[in-house]
Structure formats: structure tokens, C-alpha cells
């Protein structure tokens, strides 16, 4: 049976989807963009600031499911300019100091609300 995970501590969905769905001990977290959950506004600044907000949103959703970043087994990263990848990677690495998960990073033409970064993840509890 699936369980819908919701928290006000992370950005609210901008479409017909949930923040995360838990099935058994697996958690599937929807792609997060840099929306500040306190204001509902996009985070201003460049890729580092956007990545930090995305990671904070992911962390809040993981917490709502009773998990943390150490439970993450896979991330999918979408970025609009691969030249910015080193900046994204620097912030991302702060959240996965030991045994980082598997991942892919894909350059895309555009993302929701025309942000520069979106990240989704899968975790196991």
C-alpha cells in the first residue's frame, strides 16, 4: 500500500503530484525546485543558492517520511547549464559527505518556473 508524504516544511507542489510517495520501505521523492516553503517564492541567486534550497526541500521531505540523506540511494539532477555543474556539485556534496548515492545529471532546455536546478531522489528506510 502506498503512503503519501506531505510537509509544509518543503515547497508545495506546483502541479498534480505529491511531494513523495512511500511504498513499503521505499520513498520516491518528486523533483524539487528552489521554492522557499515559507514564502512560496523562488529563491533568487545563482545555481549554488538554488541548489541549497532544493536540498533543504528534499531534506524536509525525507524527514517527514522518517528518513534522512543517508537513506538516499539515487538522485536525478536536472540543470539548465552544465557549465554550472561544479557549483551545483559543491553544494550537493555538503549533504552527502559519506557514501553518496548513485545519480545522474542531465542538462535540459528548461525546468518548471524556469529555474536552473531540479533534483529528485529515491530513498530506502
Helices and strands as residue ranges (DSSP letters): E 2-5, E 20-23, E 26-32, H 47-64, G 69-71, E 72-79, G 82-84, H 85-95, E 102-107, G 112-114, E 117-124
